[in-house]
Amino acid sequence: MQTIIVGLGNPILGDDGVGWRVAEEVSAQSGIMLGDAPLPHPSAPKPDPVTIERFSLAGLSLMERLIGFDRVIIIDSLNTGQRKQGEVIAFTLADMDDLTHGHSASAHDVSLKNALKMGRSMGEALPDDLHVHIIAIEAQHIYDFKEDLTPQIAAAVPVATQKVLDLIHEFTQTEAA
């Protein structure tokens, strides 16, 4: 089983870079190398059971990076306005509503849910929505041009990191059984 951990966001947009920071911390604590190079062709064998990447993309571009993986852990900021800053939540893509419902069908407006559905319909090897795990950190300041995280979001990094490490452990225990 191949797993990819994806730290999403933009590291120069304040709290939007939290996904990158958590991916870096997961790499440091787990010993799994952090890679930012383009992934090999989907049919090429992946050398390690867990890959950690950082991306600033979504929709169809992100879907292409997930081809060939059985499980995905996405780490990202989330701005719902319904939770306190820095709250960490975990869910699967199956639990998430399709946030582009009612929007245009532009390639710039495709949700991950729709992008994966499209990729699967074209025969691509992509995980189902139950195997796409999301670790999200509630954040307001995702458009500030700065590289630092606000104190509340920085304090959430260890919590989110532990949730990712727990998922990795859960996956390896499931495979061993």
Residue, then its C-alpha position, 0 to 999 in steps of 0.5 A: m500500500q502506497t501512502i502520500i502525505v501532502g502538505l498543501g498551501n503557500p508558505i509565503l501567505g502566513d497561516d496558509g503555509v501551515g500544511w508545509r510546516v506540518a509536513e516538514e515536522v512529520s518528516a523530521q519526526s518520522g525520518i521519512m524524507l521530504g521530497d519536493a521533486p516531481l513525482p515519477h510517472p504513475s506506473a513507475p514503482k515507488p520506492d517507499p511505502v510513505t511519501i511526503e510532499r509539499f504542494s501549492l496546488a489543488g483540483l486537477s493538478l493535485m489529482e494528478r500527483l495522487i495517481g498510483f497512491d492507495r491512501v492520501i493524507i492532506i494537511d491544509s489550513l481551513n477557513t470556515g469561521q466556525r471554529k477557533q483559530g488553531e483548532v485541528i480537525a481530522f476527517t476523510l474526503a467522503d465526510m466533506d461536502d463538494l464545495t464547488h456545487g453550484h460553481s462554474a466548471s472551470a479547471h480553476d474551480v474543480s474541487l478535489k472530490n470532483a477531480l478524483k471522480m474525474g480521474r477515476s472515470m478515466g481509469e486512473a489509479l486513485p484512492d476512493d474518498l474514504h482513503v483520502h484523509i484530511i488534517a485541517i487547521e482552522a486559520q483566518h490569516i491565509y492571505d497575509f504576505k509573510e512567512d511566519l505563522t500566527p501564534q495560534i496556528a504555530a501552536a497547532v503544528p505539533v497537534a496536527t503532526q501527531k494526528v498525521l503520525d497516528l494515521i501513519h501508525e494506524f496504516t502500518q498496523t492495518e497492513a501488518a494484520 
